[in-house]
Amino acid sequence: MQKTTFWKAGHTPTLLAAFFYFDLSFMVWVLLGPLGIQIAKDLGLSASQKGLMVATPLLAGALLRIVMGMLVDHLKPKKAGLIGQLVVIAGLSWAWLGNLHSYEQLLFLGIILGVAGAAFAVALPLASRWYPPEHQGTALGIAGAGNSGTAFAALFAPALAIAFGWQNVFGLAIIPLLIALVVYMVFAKDAPGEVPTKSLGEYLAVLKDKDAWWFMFFYSVTFGGFSGLASSLTIYFNTQYGLSPVTAGYFTAACVFAGSMVRPMGGRIADRIGGIKTLSVMYVIAACFLFVAATGLQSATGAVIVFVGAMLALGTGNGAVFQLVPQRFRKEMGVMTGLVGMAGGIGGFYLASSLGYSHQITGSYQLGLTIFASLAVIALIGLSLVKKRWRTTWGSAAMTTAKI
């Protein structure tokens, strides 16, 4: 397909507004990770507490994606997104004006920040419903590139914390969120046509379909790896190599930018050669780099190179998964976005928390990284088991114009 064909196929202002909303929501979602070094120092947190602190928003965001997915189908994406943004802004105001002085209060803040992570279940249906099947990978890749917001958190939060204090960073984060809110309200539009609302039972009914579980597992590895590393690498580089919070944040930002910027490319490649083939290659690459990272590289520079490689593969895989989901579950896109996104967040929670516990128990991150690399291998095996059935049923040429 020609590039101009894609830009004429849907609604570009909505696509870009969805990206911007998603981008800044994700910046806030992982904010505790880049601030984790300063927060842990002030509150005297252990390695496992640091791991759970940065993992809590990931788990909360994962579970809240189901709620947001239901709101999307009942209220339409734009209104659901507005509600989510107002809750996050209120939560950041509380964190900024309050006095966060305990581990428990930080965990509560992590739950509130999870609402920002649930933006995933708004941005993707908002964009998806404007585009035909052959352009789903590209459209969702562009909207999903809002993952890059996690890099902005790593890039700016540590330096701002040193200059103004880490608690004031929560207040500063409100400014770009307000800008995103205005852009979202002005430019985003719900796609024409009614999407039938579903009861809770109908939402849960999709879980009877084994393909839903496969997609959830595949995304728990690709996005779980991306989000888990995005939340943990600042602490990892500080602990493993003694880097300052700011330098560790820069190193993390490099890794996260790599993973987020290739998500549209992952969707585009999947549109051209098929999501199954794209995803299979990405699992191989991701597993190799994660196994190398688990060896405990001697230099921080070497570690950055390896993690950039892993993030490139995981980010491309994120785009490939969401090239496939709309082909299989177009009528259930709202709830499937919530379910698959939930699984991705749970994968991220597992990786981030396991890295903290791995370091506390064994003194290194090797075990946590090795187990997650093994999950990528298991996902590859699972994909090989279902690909023939997918390509001969819902993915056949008779059923869709997209390449599977």
N, C-alpha and C positions, 0 to 999 in steps of 0.2 A: 504494500500500500504506500502511496505517496504521502509525504508528511502533511501536505495541504489538505488531503482528504481527511485526515484525523482532525485537524483543527476546524473543519467545517461540519464534522459529524455530531458534535455535542454543543455544550454551552461553556465557552472558555472562561468567562468571568467567574462562574460558579466553580469550575475546576481549580482556578488559581486562588480563589477565596478559601476553598476547602483546604488547599495546600497550606496557605498562610495560617489559618486557624489551627490546623493539625500541627504545624511546625512550632508555634509558640506554646501550644498546649504540652507538647512533648518536652520542650525546654523546661517547663515548670515541673513536669512529672518526675524527672530524674534529678531535680535540684539538690536533693540531700546527698547524692553521690559526690559531686564536686566539692560540696561544703563539708563532707564527712570528716576530712582530716582535722579541720579547725574545730568542728563540733565535738569530735571524739576527744580531742586534747582538752577542751574546756570542761567536758563532763566526765572525763576519765573512763571512756568506754573500752571494753575488751574487744578482741578481734571478732568474736562471734556476735557481739552487740552491734558492732559497726556493720557487719554483714547483714544482720536482720534489719537494721535501720534503713539501709539503702534498698533492701529487698521489699520492705513493706509497701511502698507505693506501687511496686510492680504487681504484687498480689492483689492489692485493693483495686488497682486499675483493671486487672484481669477480671475480677468478679463483677465490678461495676459495668463492664462492657455488656454483660447480659442485660442489666437494667437499662442501659442506654440504647441497646439494640431494640428492646421492647418500646421504649419511648419514640425511637425513630419510626417504627411501624405504626404507632398509635397517633403521634403528633406531627409526623413528617420530620425529615432531618434538620431543617433550619431551626424550628422551634426547640427541638431537643438539644441542639448545639448551644442555643442561647441560654437555656437553663443550666447546662453544664458549665458554661463560661462564668455565669454569675456566681455559682457555688464556689468555683475555684478562686475567683477574685475575693469573695468574702473570706474564704479560708486563709488566703495569703495576708489579708488585712489583719485577721486575728493573730497570725504568727508574728507579723511585724509589730503590732501594737501591744501584744501580750508579753509575757516573760517566760520564754522557753528555757526552763532550768532543770528538766528531768528527762530521763530516757523515755518514760511513759508518755510524756507530752509530745515528744518527737515522733513516737509511733502513731499517736493520734493524728498529728500533722501529716504523716505519711499516708494515712487513710484518706484524708481530705485531698491530698495531691493525687491520689488514685483517680479522682474524678477527671483530672486533666488527661490521664492515660486512657480514660474511656472515650476520649475524643475520636479515637480510631473508629469506633462503631458509628460515628456520625459522618466523618469526612468521607469515608469510602462509599457508603450508600448514596450520599449527597452527589458525589461525582459519578458513580457507576450508573445511576438511573438515567443519565443523559446520553449514554453511549451504547452503540450496537455491539454484538458479541465479538466481532473481529477487532474491535478497538479497546476491549476491556483491559487487557494487560497494560497497554500504554496509559490509559486514563487512570487506572488504579495505581500504576507505578508513579505517575506524576503526583497524584494526591498523597500517596504513601511516602513520597520523598520528604514529607514533613518529619520523618525520623531525624532529619538533620538538626532539628531543634535540640536534640540531646547533645550535639556538638557545641552549640552556642552556650549551653549550661557549663560544659567543661571548659570552654574557652574563656568565659568572662567571670563566672561565679567565684573562683578562688581569689582572683585579684581584687574583685569588688569586696570580698569578705575581709581581706587584709586592709583595704582602704577605709571601709565604712563599718566593719563588724558584720559577722555572718547573719545576724538576725535582721539587719537592715536590708540585706539582699532580697529578702522576701517582699519588702516594700517596693524596692526598685523593680522587681519582676512584674509588679502590677501595671507599670507604665506601658510596656509593649503589649501586654494582654488587653488593655483598653483600646489600643490602636487596632489590634486584631479584631476586637469586638465590633468596632465601627466598620471596618472593611467587610467583615462577614455580613453584617446587617444590610449594608448598602448593595453589595455585589452578588451574594449567594442567592440562588433561587431554587426552589424545589422543582423537580422535573414534572412535566404535565402528566396527567393520568393518576388514577387512584390505585394504591397498593392495599389490598384487603388486610384489615387488622386481624390479629389472631388472639385466641385465648391462651392462657398459660399452658394448658394442655396441648394446644397445637404447637406451641414453641418447643415443648419437651418432646413432641412426637418426632421431630427431626432427628433426635438422638437415637431413634430406632434404626436409622439408616447408617449402615456401617461406613459408608463413604464420609459421612460427617466426622466420624471418629478418626478416620485416616487423615483428613485435612487438619483436624485439630492437632494430631500428633506431628504431622509434617511441619506445621507452623510453630509448634512449641519448640522445635529444634532451630529453625531458621530465625524467627523473631525472638525466641527465648535466648538464643545465643547473642543476638545483637543487643537486646535491651539489658540482659544480664551483664555483658561486658561494658556497655555504656555506663551503667551505674557503678561498676566495681573497679574499673581500670585506674581511676585517679588514686584510690586507696592502694591498689595493687602496685602501681609504679612508686608510690611513696614508701610502702612497706618493703618491697622487694629490692629497690635500688636506691632508696634514700633520697629521692628527688623532692624538691620543695613542692608545696601544694600548687603553686602557679605553674611550674614546669610540668608536674604530673598532669595538670589540667590540659596543658598544650599537647602533650603526648596523647592523652585520651581523645582530645578533639580531632587530632589527625586520624585516629582509628575510626572514630564515629562518622566523620565526614565521608570517609571512604565507603563505609557501609550504607550510609543514607543516600549518597549521590548516585549510587548504581542501582537503586531500586527501580527508577523508571527504565533504566537499561534492561533490567531483569524482565520487566513486563514487556518491553519492546522485543527482546530476543525471544521470549516465550510466544508472543504473537506470531513471530516469523517461523520458528522451528518447532514450537510446541512446548507446553509447560513441563511435560514429563521429562523430556530430554534435557531441558535447561536445568531442572531441579536435580536430576541425577548427577550431572557433572558438578553442580555446586556442592552437593553433599560430599563428594569425593574430595574436592579441594578444601572445604571447611574442615573435614576430619583430619586431613594431613597437617594443616597448619595448627590446629588445636593440639594434636599429638606432639608436634614440635614444641609448642609453647609449654606443654606439660613437662618437658625435660628440664626447664629452669634455665633459660638462657643467661649467659654471663653478663651481657651488656644490655642496657636499657634501649639502645638504638636497635640492636638485633631484635629485641622483644617487640618494639614498635613495628618493625617491618613484618614480623610474623603475624601480629594481631591485625595489621592492615590487610594482609592477605586473607585472614580468616573473615574479617568483616566484609571485604569485597564479595566473598563467596556467600556469606549469610545474607547480605543486603540484596544481592541478585536473586537469591532463593526466595526472599520475601516477595519480590515482584512476580516471580514465577508461580508461587502458590496462589496469589490472587489473580493470576490470569486464568487459572483452572476453576476456582470456586464459583464465579458467576455463570460458567457454562453448565455446571452441575446443579446449582441451587439458585437460579435467577429469581424465581418467585419467592424464595426465602432469604434473599440477600441480606435483609436487615438482621434477622436472627442469626444467620450463619456468620455474618461479620462479627457479631457479638460473641458467638461461641468460639470461632476460630481465633479471634483476637484474645479472648479469655485464655485459651490454651497457650497462646504466645506469651501472655503476661505471666502465666504460671511457670512456663519454662524459664523466663527471666528471673522470677522469684527464686526458683530452685537453684539456678546457676549462681546468682549473687549471694544467696545465703549459704550455699554449699562451699563457696570459696572462703567465706569467713570462718565457717566451722572447720574446713580443711586446714586452714592455717593455724587455728587455735589448737587443734588436736595433734597435727603432725608437724607443725612448724613450717609448712610449705603449702603452695597452692597446687601441687602436682596431682593429688588425688582428685580434687574437684574438676580440674581441666581434663584429666584422662577420662573420667566417667562421662563428661559431656561430649567429648570427642567420640566416645563409643556410641552415644545416642545418635550421632550423625550417621554412623555406619548402620545402625539398626534401621534408621529412617530410609536409607538407601535400599536395604533389603526389602523393607515394606513396600516401597515404591515399585520395585521390580515384580512384586507379587500381584499388584493390582493393575499395572499398566495395560496388559492385554485386554482385560475386561473393560477398562475405561475406554480404550480406543475402539472397541467393537460395540459399545452400547451408547451411552450419552455423548461420547466423544467422537462418534462416527460421522462421516461426511454427510450422512442423511439427516443427522440431528443438529448439527451446528456448522456455521461457516468458519469457525475458529479452528486453529491447529491445536491438537491435544498431544 
